[in-house]
Amino acid sequence: MADDAAAEVSPLRDQAVSRSLDGARVRAEERVQRFLDAATELILEKGGLDFTVQDVVERSTQSLRSFYQFFDGKQHLLLAVYEEAIRSAAEELETTLCDIDDPLERLHTAIVTLFDWSLQQPTVSSPSPHLTVRSMAAFVFELMTTDRTAVVGATAPLFAQVQSAIEAAAEAGSVEIDHPRSTATFVLQTTLFNAFGAAANANADDRKVQAESVWNLLFNGIAKR
């Protein structure tokens, strides 16, 4: 009888425990997001990473102790910010591409859009995720030499967009390539490295001309002969 009672009570207890853990998880996610949002605001305001962990803590209105519950330090926080910005930028790019049916035009739009984004000057009034990525370019380049795996993992959503566009163009016969993944790596790196190395805040017409030049360089390298 006692065993029967335990069998009846146990699922409710498990539900209660699960609900408690879910609540703690939600609160933890909210606290982490406040740190990420605070860091993003500071990145955009300063146009770079010239701020301290204490600045982030104060902006988030949380405690230093709470910060170190979630992050090992500033670099860990910045990688999390970069990862979130890349994910959001990939979603933004997908929205831009979703109504384009022609595979080659889809690839073309992906490349020129990424280049144009990377040339824009970050501002607080226009806190798009790709502007956060540009402000973190120096950090990402440096991290590539010390923790390339982390950078590759964080950049994966945007890489997937580029690889998908290349594979679709190849399947349509618009380009001829042997290794879509390697080509996607080359295309993404060439696009971003060229953009990050150019002068930021060029006007819209200049950005368009430069973006088309990069597209022509890449397309002539991968076009079907």
GUBAZA-229760 format. One record per residue: x, y, z of N, C-alpha, C in turn. Coordinates in steps of 0.02 Angstrom, whole numbers, padded with zeros to 5 digits, always signed. Layout:
N
XYZXYZXYZ/...
***
This chain:
225
+00041-00060+00000+00000+00000+00000+00043+00062+00000/+00096+00061+00042+00142+00118+00045+00175+00129-00022/+00192+00071-00055+00224+00077-00120+00177+00107-00171/+00112+00088-00166+00063+00116-00211+00056+00191-00201/+00056+00212-00137+00050+00284-00123+00110+00321-00151/+00169+00292-00141+00230+00325-00166+00228+00331-00242/+00201+00279-00275+00196+00281-00347+00150+00336-00370/+00097+00349-00331+00050+00402-00349+00078+00471-00336/+00116+00478-00281+00142+00544-00262+00202+00564-00303/+00244+00515-00319+00308+00530-00350+00304+00572-00414/+00258+00556-00461+00255+00598-00521+00240+00671-00506/+00197+00685-00457+00181+00754-00439+00242+00788-00409/+00280+00751-00369+00341+00779-00340+00391+00795-00395/+00397+00748-00443+00443+00760-00498+00423+00822-00538/+00358+00830-00547+00334+00889-00583+00351+00953-00546/+00343+00950-00479+00358+01009-00438+00432+01026-00442/+00474+00975-00437+00546+00986-00442+00564+01014-00510/+00535+00984-00562+00549+01007-00630+00528+01079-00639/+00470+01097-00611+00446+01166-00616+00494+01213-00581/+00519+01191-00524+00567+01232-00486+00631+01243-00527/+00655+01189-00558+00716+01194-00598+00705+01238-00659/+00646+01231-00690+00629+01272-00747+00629+01346-00728/+00601+01360-00670+00599+01429-00647+00668+01457-00635/+00712+01416-00605+00781+01437-00593+00817+01448-00659/+00803+01404-00707+00835+01409-00773+00814+01473-00807/+00749+01489-00804+00724+01550-00836+00756+01611-00804/+00761+01611-00738+00792+01668-00704+00865+01675-00722/+00899+01618-00728+00970+01620-00747+00977+01647-00818/+00934+01624-00863+00936+01648-00932+00924+01723-00935/+00878+01748-00895+00863+01819-00894+00924+01859-00869/+00957+01832-00818+01016+01867-00790+01074+01867-00840/+01084+01811-00874+01136+01808-00925+01121+01857-00981/+01058+01860-01002+01039+01905-01056+01051+01978-01037/+01040+01996-00975+01053+02064-00953+01127+02081-00958/+01170+02034-00943+01242+02045-00952+01260+02053-01026/+01231+02010-01068+01244+02014-01140+01219+02080-01169/+01159+02100-01149+01131+02163-01174+01174+02222-01151/+01197+02221-01089+01238+02275-01063+01303+02280-01102/+01335+02223-01115+01398+02222-01153+01387+02247-01224/+01332+02226-01255+01317+02248-01323+01307+02323-01326/+01271+02351-01278+01261+02423-01276+01328+02460-01270/+01372+02434-01228+01437+02466-01219+01480+02461-01282/+01477+02403-01315+01514+02394-01378+01493+02444-01430/+01428+02454-01437+01401+02499-01488+01415+02572-01469/+01409+02588-01406+01422+02657-01383+01494+02676-01395/+01540+02631-01380+01611+02646-01384+01642+02629-01451/+01604+02592-01493+01630+02572-01557+01687+02522-01550/+01690+02487-01494+01743+02439-01482+01735+02408-01413/+01790+02383-01387+01788+02343-01326+01823+02377-01267/+01827+02443-01268+01862+02480-01216+01817+02491-01155/+01802+02437-01120+01763+02440-01059+01783+02382-01014/+01763+02385-00952+01783+02334-00903+01724+02290-00884/+01739+02236-00850+01687+02193-00823+01643+02233-00775/+01674+02276-00736+01635+02317-00688+01587+02363-00725/+01607+02389-00783+01561+02430-00823+01500+02389-00843/+01512+02327-00863+01457+02283-00884+01412+02268-00825/+01441+02254-00767+01403+02239-00707+01359+02298-00688/+01387+02358-00689+01348+02417-00671+01293+02430-00721/+01308+02422-00785+01257+02434-00837+01200+02383-00831/+01216+02323-00811+01164+02270-00805+01125+02274-00740/+01149+02317-00694+01119+02325-00627+01118+02259-00588/+01170+02218-00600+01178+02156-00563+01243+02159-00523/+01263+02104-00493+01322+02103-00451+01381+02071-00486/+01441+02087-00462+01502+02057-00489+01501+01982-00474/+01477+01964-00415+01472+01893-00397+01427+01856-00446/+01372+01887-00465+01327+01856-00513+01361+01848-00581/+01400+01898-00600+01435+01895-00664+01479+01832-00667/+01518+01821-00614+01565+01765-00614+01531+01698-00602/+01467+01699-00588+01429+01636-00587+01419+01610-00658/+01418+01656-00705+01401+01637-00774+01461+01642-00822/+01509+01685-00808+01564+01696-00854+01631+01691-00819/+01681+01665-00856+01748+01660-00828+01783+01727-00825/+01762+01773-00868+01793+01838-00871+01769+01875-00933/+01802+01929-00950+01780+01972-01006+01782+01935-01072/+01835+01896-01085+01840+01861-01149+01783+01812-01158/+01765+01776-01106+01709+01729-01109+01645+01766-01124/+01635+01823-01092+01575+01865-01105+01574+01888-01178/+01631+01913-01202+01634+01939-01271+01620+01885-01322/+01644+01825-01309+01630+01770-01356+01556+01754-01357/+01523+01758-01299+01451+01746-01295+01413+01801-01332/+01436+01863-01326+01405+01919-01362+01413+01909-01437/+01473+01890-01458+01487+01879-01529+01443+01822-01556/+01438+01769-01519+01398+01711-01539+01324+01732-01548/+01298+01771-01502+01229+01793-01507+01219+01841-01566/+01268+01886-01576+01264+01933-01631+01265+01897-01699/+01308+01846-01705+01312+01807-01766+01246+01771-01779/+01219+01741-01727+01155+01705-01735+01100+01753-01759/+01097+01811-01729+01046+01860-01748+01058+01886-01819/+01122+01897-01836+01139+01920-01903+01120+01868-01956/+01131+01804-01939+01112+01750-01985+01037+01749-01997/+00999+01761-01943+00926+01764-01950+00905+01823-01992/+00940+01879-01983+00925+01939-02022+00941+01927-02096/+00998+01893-02109+01016+01878-02178+00966+01831-02210/+00943+01782-02173+00893+01736-02200+00829+01772-02219/+00809+01821-02179+00750+01861-02196+00761+01899-02261/+00822+01925-02270+00839+01961-02331+00836+01916-02392/+00856+01853-02384+00862+01807-02440+00799+01767-02455/+00753+01765-02408+00698+01716-02412+00654+01724-02473/+00648+01784-02501+00603+01795-02558+00640+01792-02625/+00703+01775-02624+00743+01772-02686+00744+01700-02711/+00715+01687-02768+00710+01619-02794+00771+01598-02834/+00800+01643-02872+00857+01625-02914+00918+01611-02871/+00947+01552-02876+01004+01533-02832+01064+01578-02838/+01080+01598-02900+01139+01641-02910+01127+01710-02880/+01067+01737-02889+01052+01802-02860+01050+01798-02784/+01028+01742-02759+01028+01732-02686+01099+01734-02658/+01145+01700-02694+01215+01700-02673+01244+01770-02679/+01229+01803-02734+01253+01871-02746+01229+01918-02690/+01166+01914-02674+01137+01957-02622+01169+01942-02554/+01181+01879-02540+01213+01861-02476+01281+01893-02470/+01321+01890-02523+01389+01917-02520+01389+01993-02514/+01350+02027-02556+01352+02101-02554+01320+02127-02489/+01271+02090-02463+01240+02110-02400+01289+02105-02342/+01324+02049-02339+01374+02039-02286+01428+02093-02290/+01451+02108-02350+01503+02158-02358+01477+02227-02337/+01418+02244-02360+01388+02309-02343+01379+02316-02267/+01353+02264-02235+01346+02266-02162+01412+02279-02128/+01464+02247-02153+01529+02251-02120+01563+02318-02130/+01538+02358-02176+01566+02425-02186+01530+02479-02146/+01470+02463-02123+01430+02514-02089+01460+02530-02020/+01455+02593-02002+01481+02615-01938+01431+02597-01883/+01452+02563-01830+01407+02545-01775+01381+02608-01740/+01316+02607-01725+01286+02662-01687+01236+02634-01638/+01225+02670-01584+01176+02648-01534+01106+02655-01562/+01095+02705-01605+01028+02716-01632+01006+02662-01680/+01055+02624-01706+01038+02569-01752+01076+02506-01730/+01053+02476-01674+01091+02421-01644+01079+02353-01677/+01090+02350-01743+01082+02286-01778+01138+02239-01759/+01124+02174-01760+01175+02126-01738+01239+02128-01779/+01233+02142-01845+01293+02142-01886+01339+02201-01868/+01311+02254-01839+01353+02310-01817+01393+02291-01755/+01364+02250-01713+01401+02224-01656+01459+02181-01680/+01447+02141-01731+01500+02098-01758+01558+02140-01784/+01542+02194-01820+01596+02236-01846+01638+02265-01789/+01606+02288-01737+01642+02318-01681+01687+02269-01646/+01674+02204-01656+01713+02152-01622+01764+02120-01668/+01775+02149-01727+01820+02119-01777+01889+02107-01750/+01919+02157-01716+01987+02149-01690+01990+02093-01639/+01939+02089-01597+01937+02036-01546+01934+01967-01579/+01892+01961-01631+01883+01897-01665+01948+01876-01701/+01980+01924-01735+02043+01908-01770+02096+01884-01721/+02100+01916-01663+02149+01896-01613+02132+01828-01585/+02067+01816-01573+02046+01752-01545+02058+01695-01594/+02058+01710-01658+02072+01658-01708+02140+01627-01698/+02187+01664-01669+02255+01638-01659+02261+01599-01595/+02214+01608-01549+02218+01574-01484+02164+01522-01473/+02106+01532-01504+02051+01484-01494+02008+01483-01557/+02037+01458-01610+02003+01457-01675+01938+01416-01671/+01939+01362-01633+01880+01320-01628+01820+01359-01601/+01832+01401-01552+01777+01441-01523+01749+01489-01575/+01792+01520-01613+01770+01568-01665+01730+01532-01719/+01756+01475-01741+01721+01436-01793+01652+01415-01768/+01648+01392-01706+01584+01371-01679+01535+01429-01674/+01560+01487-01652+01516+01545-01644+01492+01571-01712/+01534+01564-01764+01517+01590-01830+01475+01542-01870/+01463+01483-01845+01429+01429-01882+01363+01449-01914/+01318+01486-01880+01254+01502-01912+01261+01544-01976/+01308+01592-01975+01319+01633-02035+01354+01593-02089/+01400+01550-02069+01434+01506-02116+01384+01460-02151/+01335+01435-02113+01285+01390-02142+01244+01425-02195/+01229+01489-02185+01192+01528-02235+01231+01532-02301/+01296+01548-02295+01338+01554-02354+01346+01487-02389/+01358+01434-02351+01366+01368-02381+01303+01346-02417/+01246+01359-02387+01182+01341-02418+01172+01377-02484/+01190+01442-02485+01182+01481-02547+01229+01456-02601/+01290+01437-02582+01338+01411-02631+01315+01343-02658/+01291+01300-02614+01269+01234-02636+01209+01240-02683/+01163+01286-02669+01104+01295-02712+01126+01321-02781/+01173+01368-02782+01198+01394-02846+01234+01340-02886/+01270+01297-02851+01305+01242-02884+01256+01192-02913/+01205+01175-02875+01155+01128-02899+01117+01154-02960/+01110+01221-02963+01075+01252-03020+01121+01259-03080/+01185+01243-03072+01232+01249-03127+01259+01318-03137/+01246+01364-03090+01269+01433-03096+01343+01441-03079/+01367+01398-03036+01438+01397-03019+01461+01325-03019/+01526+01315-03027+01553+01248-03029+01608+01241-02976/+01594+01203-02924+01642+01195-02869+01645+01122-02849/+01702+01103-02822+01712+01033-02800+01699+01024-02725/+01713+01076-02687+01708+01070-02614+01668+01130-02586/+01602+01122-02581+01560+01178-02557+01581+01205-02489/+01599+01161-02443+01616+01184-02375+01680+01227-02376/+01731+01203-02410+01793+01241-02414+01782+01307-02451/+01741+01305-02503+01726+01366-02540+01688+01416-02497/+01642+01391-02457+01604+01435-02412+01650+01469-02362/+01699+01431-02336+01747+01460-02290+01786+01516-02324/+01810+01503-02384+01848+01553-02421+01806+01615-02436/+01744+01604-02459+01700+01659-02477+01685+01703-02416/+01668+01671-02360+01650+01709-02300+01711+01748-02274/+01768+01715-02271+01828+01749-02247+01848+01806-02293/+01845+01794-02359+01864+01847-02406+01817+01907-02400/+01753+01893-02394+01704+01947-02388+01715+01988-02324/+01720+01954-02268+01727+01990-02204+01795+02023-02197/+01848+01988-02217+01915+02017-02210+01923+02079-02253/+01896+02077-02314+01899+02136-02357+01859+02194-02328/+01801+02178-02300+01758+02230-02272+01790+02260-02209/+01813+02217-02164+01842+02241-02102+01906+02280-02114/+01939+02265-02170+02001+02301-02185+01989+02367-02221/+01927+02378-02243+01910+02440-02278+01890+02494-02227/+01885+02555-02252+01864+02611-02208+01790+02604-02191/+01775+02609-02127+01706+02604-02106+01668+02668-02122/+01602+02662-02122+01557+02719-02129+01561+02752-02197/+01580+02715-02249+01574+02742-02317+01501+02753-02332/+01486+02798-02378+01416+02810-02393+01387+02750-02431/+01322+02749-02437+01287+02691-02464+01310+02674-02534/+01320+02725-02577+01341+02713-02646+01411+02682-02648/+01457+02709-02608+01525+02683-02606+01526+02611-02581/+01485+02597-02530+01482+02529-02503+01456+02481-02556/+01408+02503-02596+01380+02460-02648+01432+02445-02701/+01471+02495-02721+01523+02485-02772+01575+02436-02746/+01597+02445-02685+01647+02401-02656+01621+02330-02649/+01558+02324-02627+01527+02258-02619+01523+02221-02686/+01504+02257-02739+01500+02226-02805+01569+02205-02830/+01620+02243-02812+01688+02226-02833+01709+02160-02801/+01693+02152-02736+01709+02089-02702+01670+02032-02733/+01606+02044-02748+01566+01992-02779+01596+01970-02846/+01616+02019-02887+01645+02003-02952+01710+01962-02945/+01750+01980-02895+01811+01943-02882+01795+01871-02864/+01748+01861-02819+01730+01794-02798+01696+01755-02853/+01650+01786-02887+01612+01750-02939+01656+01728-02996/+01703+01771-03016+01748+01751-03070+01794+01695-03050/+01801+01686-02984+01842+01631-02959+01805+01565-02955/+01737+01568-02949+01699+01506-02939+01647+01494-02994/+01643+01540-03043+01593+01533-03096+01606+01472-03140/+01554+01446-03167+01560+01388-03212+01595+01410-03276/+01644+01371-03298+01682+01388-03358+01651+01356-03420/
***
